Amino acid sequence: MEREFVPLSRLKPREKMKSRENPTEKLTVMMRQISERVNKEALAKYGLRDFLHSDGSLNMAGYANELYSTEDIESDKNRVRDMEIEFSRAKISQVQAFYREKYGAKTQEEIVGHWRKEKIQNKNGQMEMAVTGLLHKILKDDFLVVRASAYDDYKNGVDNIILNKRTGEAICAFDEVHEGGAGERTGEKMEKIKKVASRGGARVRYGIKLEEGKLKRAEMATLPVFYLGLKSAELENLLAKMDFNPDSAVTPAEYDVFAKLTASLKEQKQILDGTDVPPAVRNKLETFESLLEEFEERGVEMREAA
């Protein structure tokens, strides 16, 4: 009997479809939902307009005539643009040729636009959104978790700011990183964090504070920075088993990642305890100890509820 020819496109369609699934779209939707809810609360409760962008990052434009002049903010935006041109290598002829052939991009601005889209599609971009969403999901009742402005991301190496809603304290900032397949970036990040702490902590130009029960835009200083990192397999497992609904119950995979991140933060804090840092940073490290204890208690509660 003559065999029937079966096109490759018909073989195991479900597996092929699954392999093409990209979690970036789900992560983007999740970040937009979180931003909408935080913006709604910021406006209703504190009168803050234009608080977050749809990606969960602090909106620099909202600081105009409240903390900085319009001219200062425009200057910072130009600085961000210059850094993005540098990071995307948009001035290099070979890069220009690549983007022209692939996307039809003719200007540096068009190249940067495509570079931004590619940036959120890669593992670093997915990592930042996934961890921000996870922290919000678990901590939203007692902590405000926001992504830093583009300026503070590029200039000051800060990805996230966490604010205690009860005490008003902004205890630390986070630098999220995809560690690669074998966690090869861990040592590099730890050295950077020790250097930041020893120099007096991170400064955040577009920051926040809670003063007398009112959320305000503010410059921040002396913040210890901790890195939150996942290896490739850990990130892929999280994305495969994550519930992207910000209001859903925490899944076992999400709990496992939160527990890993908490353990990593505890280890980093112990290392910084043995580092020579200014008194202001030392005070924040002592306060961070209680935050870690609360994280651990939250993890136990989630484990018992699962």
C-alpha positions in Angstrom: 0.0 0.0 0.0 1.3 3.4 -0.9 1.9 5.7 2.0 -0.1 8.9 2.2 2.1 12.0 2.2 1.6 14.1 5.4 2.9 17.6 5.3 5.2 18.6 8.1 2.8 21.4 9.0 0.2 18.8 10.0 2.5 16.9 12.3 1.8 17.4 16.1 0.1 20.8 15.6 -0.4 21.3 19.4 3.3 20.9 20.1 4.2 23.3 17.3 1.7 25.9 18.5 3.0 25.5 22.1 6.6 26.1 21.0 5.5 29.3 19.3 3.7 30.7 22.3 5.4 33.8 23.6 4.6 34.9 27.2 5.6 38.5 26.5 2.1 39.3 25.4 0.6 37.9 28.6 3.2 39.7 30.7 2.4 43.0 28.9 -1.3 42.6 29.6 -0.6 41.8 33.2 1.6 44.9 33.6 -1.1 47.0 32.0 -3.8 45.7 34.4 -1.5 46.3 37.4 -0.7 49.8 36.2 -4.4 50.7 35.7 -5.3 49.6 39.2 -2.3 51.4 40.9 -3.1 54.5 38.9 -6.7 54.4 39.9 -5.8 54.1 43.6 -3.1 56.8 43.3 -5.6 59.3 41.8 -8.5 58.4 44.1 -6.6 58.2 47.3 -3.7 60.7 46.8 -4.7 62.9 43.9 -1.7 61.7 41.8 -2.3 61.8 38.1 -0.1 60.2 35.4 1.5 58.0 38.1 2.6 54.9 36.1 3.1 54.1 32.5 1.2 51.0 31.2 4.4 48.9 31.7 4.3 49.7 35.5 7.2 52.2 35.4 7.0 55.6 37.1 6.0 58.3 34.6 8.6 61.1 34.5 6.1 63.6 33.1 4.0 63.4 36.3 6.9 65.1 38.2 6.6 68.3 36.1 6.0 71.4 38.2 5.7 69.3 41.2 9.3 68.3 41.8 11.2 69.4 38.7 10.7 71.9 36.0 9.4 71.0 32.6 12.8 71.9 31.2 14.6 69.6 33.6 12.4 66.7 32.7 12.8 67.3 29.0 16.6 67.3 29.6 16.3 63.9 31.4 14.2 62.5 28.5 16.9 63.6 26.1 19.5 61.8 28.3 17.4 58.7 28.1 17.2 59.0 24.4 20.9 59.4 24.1 21.5 56.3 26.3 19.1 54.2 24.2 20.9 55.2 21.0 24.1 54.1 22.7 22.7 50.8 24.0 21.0 50.0 20.7 24.2 50.9 18.8 22.0 52.9 16.4 24.9 55.0 15.2 26.9 52.0 14.0 26.6 51.5 10.2 26.3 47.7 10.4 23.5 48.0 12.9 21.7 50.5 10.8 22.0 48.2 7.8 20.5 45.3 9.9 17.5 47.3 11.1 17.0 48.8 7.6 16.9 45.3 6.0 14.8 43.7 8.8 12.3 46.5 9.5 12.9 49.2 6.9 14.1 51.5 9.7 15.7 54.6 8.2 16.4 56.8 11.3 18.0 56.4 14.7 14.7 57.0 16.3 13.1 54.2 14.3 16.0 51.8 15.2 15.5 52.6 18.9 11.8 52.0 18.6 12.4 48.5 17.2 15.2 47.9 19.7 12.7 48.7 22.6 10.2 46.2 21.2 12.9 43.5 21.0 14.1 44.4 24.5 10.8 43.4 26.1 10.7 40.2 24.1 14.1 38.8 25.3 14.6 37.0 28.6 15.8 40.1 30.5 12.6 41.9 29.5 10.4 39.0 30.4 12.3 38.6 33.7 11.6 42.2 34.7 7.9 42.0 34.0 7.5 38.6 35.6 9.2 39.5 38.8 7.4 42.8 39.1 4.1 41.1 38.5 4.9 38.3 41.0 6.0 40.8 43.8 2.8 42.9 43.2 0.6 39.8 43.3 2.0 38.6 46.6 2.7 41.9 48.4 0.1 44.3 47.0 -1.9 44.6 50.2 1.0 45.9 52.3 3.6 47.1 49.8 3.7 49.3 46.7 5.9 47.7 44.0 6.6 49.9 41.0 9.1 49.8 38.2 11.7 52.6 38.1 11.6 55.3 35.5 13.6 54.8 32.3 16.0 57.4 33.6 16.7 55.6 36.9 16.8 52.2 35.1 19.6 53.4 32.8 21.4 56.0 34.9 21.1 54.5 38.4 20.7 50.8 37.7 17.4 50.5 39.6 14.6 48.3 38.1 12.1 48.3 41.0 11.2 50.4 44.1 9.3 48.9 47.0 7.5 51.0 49.5 6.0 49.9 52.8 2.4 51.1 52.8 2.1 50.9 56.6 5.3 52.6 57.6 5.9 54.8 54.5 9.5 53.5 54.3 11.2 52.9 51.0 13.7 50.4 52.3 15.5 49.2 49.2 15.6 49.0 45.4 15.8 46.0 43.2 18.0 45.3 40.1 16.4 42.4 38.2 18.6 40.2 36.1 18.3 37.1 33.9 21.3 35.1 35.2 21.7 32.9 32.1 21.8 29.2 32.0 24.3 28.6 34.8 23.8 31.8 36.8 27.1 33.3 35.5 26.1 36.9 36.2 25.6 36.3 40.0 29.1 37.2 41.0 29.1 40.3 38.8 25.9 41.6 40.3 27.0 41.0 43.9 30.1 43.0 43.3 28.1 45.8 41.9 25.7 45.8 44.8 28.5 45.9 47.4 30.1 48.8 45.5 26.7 50.7 45.5 26.3 50.2 49.2 29.8 51.2 50.1 29.4 54.4 48.1 26.3 55.4 50.1 23.5 53.5 48.3 21.5 54.3 45.2 19.9 57.6 44.3 16.6 57.6 42.6 15.7 60.8 40.8 12.1 59.9 40.1 11.1 58.2 43.3 8.2 58.1 45.8 7.6 58.5 49.5 4.7 58.1 51.9 4.5 61.1 54.2 1.8 61.5 56.9 -0.3 58.9 55.0 0.0 60.7 51.6 1.9 59.2 48.7 4.1 61.8 47.1 6.7 62.0 44.3 10.2 62.5 45.7 13.9 62.1 45.1 15.3 59.1 47.0 18.8 58.4 48.4 20.9 56.0 50.4 18.9 53.0 49.1 20.7 49.6 49.3 20.2 47.7 46.0 19.6 44.0 45.9 19.5 41.9 42.7 16.6 39.5 41.9 17.8 36.9 39.5 16.5 33.7 37.9 18.4 31.2 35.7 16.9 30.4 32.3 15.3 27.2 33.3 13.8 28.8 36.4 12.3 31.7 34.4 10.9 29.3 31.7 9.3 27.2 34.4 7.8 30.2 36.1 6.4 31.6 32.8 4.9 28.1 31.9 3.1 27.8 35.3 2.4 31.4 36.2 -1.2 32.7 36.5 -1.0 36.1 34.8 -4.1 37.4 36.5 -3.0 39.9 39.2 -5.9 38.9 41.4 -5.5 35.1 41.2 -4.2 32.9 44.0 -0.5 32.3 44.1 0.5 29.1 42.2 3.0 26.6 43.6 5.5 27.7 40.9 5.1 31.3 41.9 5.6 30.4 45.5 8.8 28.5 44.7 10.2 31.6 42.9 9.2 33.9 45.7 10.9 31.6 48.2 14.1 31.5 46.1 14.2 35.2 45.7 13.7 35.7 49.5 16.5 33.3 50.3 18.7 35.1 47.8 17.9 38.5 49.4 18.7 37.1 52.8 22.1 35.9 51.6 22.8 39.2 50.0 21.9 41.1 53.2 24.3 38.9 55.2 27.1 39.8 52.7 26.3 43.5 52.9 26.3 43.2 56.7 30.0 42.4 56.4 30.7 45.3 54.0 31.9 48.7 55.1 28.9 51.0 54.4 27.8 54.5 55.6 25.5 54.8 58.6 22.4 55.8 56.5 22.7 52.6 54.4 23.4 50.5 57.6 20.2 51.8 59.1 18.2 50.7 56.0 19.9 47.3 56.1 18.7 46.9 59.7 15.1 47.8 58.7 15.4 45.4 55.7 15.9 42.6 58.2 12.3 42.9 59.4 11.1 43.1 55.7 12.8 39.8 55.0 11.1 38.2 58.0 7.8 39.4 56.7 8.6 38.0 53.3 9.4 34.6 54.8 6.2 34.7 56.9 4.2 35.5 53.7 5.9 32.6 52.0 4.9 30.2 54.8 1.3 31.4 54.7 1.2 30.8 50.9 2.6 27.4 51.3 0.0 26.4 53.9 -2.8 27.9 51.8 -1.7 26.0 48.7 
